[in-house]
Amino acid sequence: MAAGPDPTAPAAAGPPPVPVYFVAEQTGISAEAMGNALLVQFPDIRFERHRIPFITSIAEARKAVEILDAAMKGPRQPLVFTTIADDTISGVLRSSRAPIIDFVSSHLGQLERILGSRALHLAVRVHGVDDQVRYDRRMEAVEYAIEHDDGESLRHYADADVILLAPSRCGKTPTTMYLALQHSVFVANYPLVPEDLEVIDLPDPVRRLRARCFGILTTPERLSQVRHERRPDSTYASIDQCRWELDRAAKMFRSHRIPTVNSSAKSVEEMSTVILQHLGRS
C-alpha cells in the first residue's frame, strides 16, 4: 500500500485556502457535489471544505450561523453552499455574515465577485492535478478497506483513520467501503465474535487503538432478520443470540467510551456522515 500524505510536511506556499461550507438538511452530499461543480472552475484557488449536515431545526441553524460567523474572522472570506429548502431555517442561515449561495439559480457570477477571480466558464471540469491526487488517495483507501475488511488482515491497523467495531452483519462492510470510495477515509473493520464479547476488554488487535474505534449497533430484530437471510433457523440468527451480542457490544463501547451509531435507523450515507463528523472531516 502506498503511503498516505505526510502530516508533518510543510504547508504549500501561497495564500491560505478559502473555507467552504456545505450546509444541508440531510447529509450534505448533494450540496457538496453541486458546490464542487462550481469550485473546479477556479483551479488557481485552494479550498478547505467542511460539511454542516442535518440542519433540521432553528436551534441547529443558529449553531451553524455561529460556525460561519467565526469563519468570517479568518484570513479568507468563506463560501457557504446550501440546499436547505425550509424557508424558516434558511432564513436563520441567511442571518450569517458569511455569503450564502443556494442552488435556486446559477451563482457563478456571484462566485466571481466573492473570489475576485474570473471563472473558466467551461463545462464541469473533472480532470486536473488536484483531481488526480484525490483519485489516487481514494484508490489507496479502497485497497486498504478491502485488505482490512472483517478482520481479514490485522496489518497496518495503526494506519487506519477509523476502525469500525460491531457484531457480524451490523453494516460494517458497506459503511467501510462508502467511506473509502466517497471520502478517501482509511477504514478497517473488526468483527466482534462471541469470544470477544465474553469480556468487556477490547480485543487485542484494537486495544491500543481505542481512540480510533467507532462502534456500530442495530436492533436485535433487524440483526436477526439479516442473519436469517444468510443462515436460516440457526443459533447465529436467533433473536436471543442477537440480543446478547448487541447488549455485550453496547457494554463494551460504553466501558471504553467508544462512540456509536445505530445502523437500523440510518442509511449508509447518514452513518458515514456521523462518522465523518466524529473524525472532524464533515
Disulfide bonds with the S-S distance in Angstrom:
none
